[in-house]
């Protein structure tokens, strides 16, 4: 089993849509969307959140849950549900943007990360493990300890799934890495590169796991991110 992911939103459509997107990158992960009120209006429902927590704890068999919420009262609903939860120590609330944080968390959970690591993956989307800084800062680190240039062979190039796989994997390594100059752990920055099939990505890495990071991206690219 893997860590389960709960989404608490004011909107049923938003909760279900976010889960639908994230599930594309994590087919083995259990998701629990909680959206809207009991009569399907915009709002939050404590009982629905509590039911999702209990269902998730039962089905994940002790691996735990990570919870993401969209806006203020959804966060409060999640916090209240945690107070009534049967195993509160196995439920972690992540302070992360809902969609991008959920995708990063899903990739980490799919890879077998612990609940704490999944929470960190979600929150690193917002805060970053450590800011990579400006180009001038990058020069201050000196030449990269490892680097590589790889040609994208998957038909759609750098879209959500490849970006999530790169970011999720790099976030779990002891490394600072850039891809074409942007933060390699940021799904949104990677997607903004808009590199299509046949385009090239340059990976530069600093730190203990530099070689692992470059090799990780190389393997993903050569395998077409599993899309061939």
C-alpha positions, 0 to 999 in steps of 0.5 A: 500500500501507499500513503493516501491523499485527501483533498478538501475543497469548497467545490466538489468539481475542483476536488474531483478534478484535482484528483483526476489530474494527479491520478494520471501520475500515480495510478496506485495511490488512493485519493479521497476527494472531499468537496462541497456541502452535503447538498452539493453547494459551494462550501465545506462539510465536516462529516464528509471530511471525517468520513474520508479520513476514516476510510483512508486510514482503513484502506492505507493499512497504516501508511497514513494520509496527507491532506491538502485543502484549498482555502481558509475554511477548508483548512479549518474543516480539515483541522477539525476533522483531524481532532475527531480522527481515530488515529490523528498521528497518522494524518498530516496536513500539508500547507501547499497549493492544492493542484500542484502540491497534490501532483507532487505529493501523488508522485512521491506517494507513487514512489513509495515515500513515507507520509512525512516525505509526501507532505514535504514533497507537497510543501516543497512546491510552495517553499522549495527545499532551498531556493535556487536563487538567481542566475548570478547566485547560480554562478556563485556555486561554481560549475555544476558537479554533474550535468547532461543534455538530453533530447525529449523523445516523448510525443508531447514533450515537457507537460504535466506528467514529465514535469511531475516525475522530474520534480518528484524524483529530484525533491527526494535527492540531496541535490540542487538541480536546474533544468534549462535554468529553472528549479528542477523541483518545481512542476510549474517552472518545468512546465513553463519551459514548453520544450516539445518533442525533439527539444533538449533539456540541460540538467545541471546539479550541485550536491551529494546526489548530483550524479544520481540526479542527472542520471535520473533525468536521463533515464526518464527522458530515454524511456519517454517518461513512460509515454511511448 
